[in-house]
Amino acid sequence: MDRITDYFELKLNIVEWIKEYAEKNKINSLVVGVSGGIDSALVSTLCAETGMPTYVLGMPIHQNEEQENLSDVHLEWLTCKYTNVTKLKFDLTNTFDTFVSSVDGYNDNKLALANTRSRIRMITLYQVAGSVGGIVVGTGNKVEDYGIGFYTKYGDGGVDIAPIADLYKTEVWELGKRLGVDQRIVDASPTDGLWDDGRCDEDQIGATYVDLEYSMEHGRGPAVRILHDLNAKNKHKMTPIPTFKL
């Protein structure tokens, strides 16, 4: 799926949108987690392009070596290219392990543990953002955020703004290439990095991003059933919290 006719204009528009939001809301800086994947690589680069103080964080938790290396590569590239970027790296493995031990008896659900990793990272991002007068910038794309709800509630879903949430994954890949993101990151299989077995996003979802995009755009196609099922299952992430009203 590629709806974009001018990627240079798209970059300018997103960068301006971030700057306008920050100015309107008196935001001093931008904070982004960098996982080693294309979504966070693109968002962190767009934030750097604003010229605002941008804090980019590597936050490994029992991380796959390849994923951590790609994160490090992008963090280094950003700091070399942009003088407004500050690179931070916090190994949260011990924090995670301590938490898991502290909830003994309630720590055997692998999905819950994967989500806990994401939520510990969210807390870290907001700690830094609170310290520097910044906001946490989201890295979710259109399929994940509005199609199938493929993110952790109050984890990577806990953000202040979402600059690429209306871009399909294929558009994210293309814009990332145009901005000079390392080709190894562009080519890497998308993964949330929350599992020790190295599973990728498409393994978990059961469909490719290309097929999901087609089904979102046209309401049919090979992934339409998966799209509908996951959208229904994860609707609670994408709608306001149910509230009892007097």
N, C-alpha and C positions, 0 to 999 in steps of 0.2 A: 504494500500500500504506500503510495507516495502522492500526496495532495499538494506538495509544495512546488511552486514554480521558481522561486527565488530564495535560496538558502541564505544568501548574504542579507537580504532584507529581513528574513525571519530572525536571524541573529540580532540584528539591530533592534527589531521590535521587542524581542524578549528582554534584551539588556535594558532598553529604555523603560519597559514595564516594571522591571525590578527597581530601577532607580527612582521612578515616579512613586512607587509604593513606599520605598524607604523615606523619601523626602516628605511625602504627605504624612507619614506616621512617625516622623522624627527618629528614624532608625539609624544607628551609627555604624553598624557593621553586619556582615553576613556570615553565617556559620553553616558548613556543609560537611557531612560525613562522606568519606571517599573509600569505597569498598574494593575497588579494582575492576568494577563493571562499567559498562558504557553509560548508563543513566547518571550515576554520580560523577563520572568523568566529565560528561557534558555539562551538567548543572554547575559543578565547581568552576569550570572554564567560563561559562556565561557569567557567573558571579564575579570572577576575576576581571572580566571584560568591563564591568561597571566602573572600575577604578576605585570602588569603595574598599575599605579594609575588609578583607575576606579571610576567614579562618577555616582551614581545611584539616579535617581530622581523620587519621587512621586509627581504628579501634578494634584490633584483632582479639578474638576470643576463640582459642583452640583453632586458629585459622589454618586452612589449607595453604601450604607454602606458595603455590602458584598464585592464589588470590592475593595473598599478602604482598608478594613481590610486585604484582601489577598495581596494587594500591600505592606501594612505595615509589614505583616508577612515575606514576601520575603526580603524586605529591611533589616529587623532586622537579618534574617538568614545570609544574605550576610556579614553584618558587624561583626557578631559574628564569622564567619568561615574564612574570608579573611582580613588580616591586611592592604591590599592595597586598600580597598574599603571605599569610603566616601559616607555616606548617606545624601541626601538632600530632603527636602519636602517643596514644595511651593503650598499653596492653591491659585489657580488662579480663584476662583469663583468670587471675586469682580472685578478682571480684566476683566473677560468675561462679567459680568453684566454691567460694565461701558461702554465697547465697544458697547454692544447691545443697550444701551440707546443712545449712541452718534450717531448711525446710524438710528435714529427714522424715520419711514416711509419706511425703507428698512430692516426691521428685523423680518419679519413674515414668512419667508421661513424656515421650520424646517430642511431641508437638508443642507441649507447654514449655519444655526446656528450650526449644528452638525460638519460640516467641519471647522467652525471657532474655535470651541473648539480644534480640532486637530492642527490647524495652530498656535494657541496661545501656545500650548505645544511645537511645533517645534521651535518657537522663543525663548522660555525659554531654551531649550536644547542648542541652538546655542549661547545664551548669556553665559551660563556656559562654553561651549566648548571654546569660545573665551577668556574667563577669565583664563582658566587653560591650554591653549595651546593644546587643545584636538580636537577630531573629534566626530561627532554624529554617533553612531552605530545603524543601522536599525534593526528592529525586524520582518520584513515581511517574510512569508514563500512562498514556490513555487506557491501554488494555488493562493494566494492573489496577489503576485507581478507579476507573469508572466502568470497566467491562466485567472483570471477574473478581475484583476485591482481593487481589493477590498481594497482600501486605499484612503486617502485624498491627492490629488495633492497639493504639497507644505505644507503638514501637516506631517502625519507619513510617507509619501512618500519622504519627504525632509531629506535625510541622506547622509552620506559620504561613508559608506561601508555597505554591506548587507551579513553578514556571514551565515545566514540560508535560504537565498532566493532560494537555490536549494534543500531544504528539504521539503518533503511533511509534512502536519500537523501530520499525524500518526507517522512519523519519529521524528518530534519535540517532541511529547508526550513521545515517547520511550526514546529518548536521555535525556530529562528532568528528567525522572524517574531514569535513570542510574546515573545522576549527583546529585541526592538527593533533587530535587525540591519538596517542600511540596505537599503531595498527594492531598490536597484540591485544589491546583492550577491546578494540572494535571487533576482532575476530573471536574473542573468547566466548564460550558458551555462557549465556546469561544464567546467573545463579544468585540466590539470596545469601549464600554463604553461612547458613544457619545450621547445617547438618554435617556431621563428621564423616558421612559416607560419600561426600562430594557430589551429591545429586544436583542436577541442573534444574532450572525453572521449568523447562518444557517436559522433563521427566515427571515433575510433580503435577503439572497442569494436565498433561495427557494430550496436548496439542501444540503445534508450533505457533509462534507469534504471528507469522504470515497468515496462517489459516484463521486464527482468532480475529485478526484485523479485518479480513475479508468478511467474516460472519458479522462483526460489529457494524461494518459499513453497509452491508447489503441485506442482512437479516436471513441469510442462507449460507450454505457451504458446508465443508466437511467438519467444521468445529462448532456449528451452531448449537448442537445439543450440549456440548461441554460448556459453551458460553452461557447458555440459559441456566444450566444446573449450578454452575459456580456463582453466577450472579445472584441466584435465589438463595444459595447457601450462605453467601457472604454479604447479603443485603444489609445486615445489621451494622456493617462497617461503613456503609455508604449513605446511611440515612440518619437523621437526628435521633438522639437517645430518646426512647419512649418515656413519656412523662405523664404521670397522673395529673389530671386537671380538675380543679374544683368546679 
